[in-house]
Amino acid sequence: MACWPPKATPSPTPEAPIILDSAADSYTRGGSNAADNYGTEIETQIRGNIDETLLRKAYIKFDLSSITSVSDAKLRLYGSAN
């Protein structure tokens, strides 16, 4: 037997976003600097170039051990061009 007026189904309460800072970051360089460690630098660098000695690749690590499930994720990176 149906009830009138029908009861609205409550919407699930959205969970507050979890903001994670990086656990570690670094970058690599090409050429004669390829073996150097840049893990203690304040900033990371990225650069694309045909000349592999000028390449810079950044790596960012996040600790996800406290995360049990993910329904949506966003990665926000901010930078500047020199």
N, C-alpha and C positions, 0 to 999 in steps of 0.2 A: 504494500500500500504506500503510495507516494504522499509525501508531506507537501503542503502548500503554505507559504511560499517555500521554494527549495532553499536549503541551507547552502551557503557559499563554502566551497572547499578552501580552507586557509592555504595561502602560499607559504612555502617553506621560508624560514627566516634566513637571509643570506649570511654566510659566515664572514667575519672580518678578514680582510686580506692579510696574508703573512708576508712580511718583507724580509728578504734575506740579503745580507751583505756577503760579499765574496769571502771565502775562507782563505783563498790564496790567488795570486795572479802573477804573471810574468810575461815576458815576450822573448822571442828569439830574433837574432839577426843573421844575415847571410855573410858570406865571405870570410875574411880573417877574424871576425868577431863571433863566428858560429859557436865556438866552444865556451864563450863567456856566459856567466850566470847573471841575469838581470832581475832575480826574484826580490831583491831588496830595494829596487828603484821605487820612487814615489809614483811614477806614472808608467803606463804601458804604451807601447808604440805600435802602430800598424802602418804598413806602407806596401803598396803593390808596385812592382817595377819589372820590366823585362830583364834587367840586369839583376841576377840573383844575389849579388853582393850587397844590394841596396834593400832587399826584402826585409820586412818586419812582420812577425806574426804574433798575435796576442793570445794568451791562454788564461781563462778564468775558471776557478774551481768553487763550487758551492757545496756546503754540508747539508745534505737532504735527509739526514738520519731522523730528524724530528717530523718529517712529512709522511703521512700515512696514505694519502690519496690526493690526486690532482684532477680538478675538473677544468681548470683554465690557468694558463701561465703567461706572463709577459716578462720579457727581458728588456730592460731599459738601459741603454748605454749613452753616455754623454761625452762629448769630446770637443776638440778644437783642431783646426787645421793651421799648421805653421808653414 
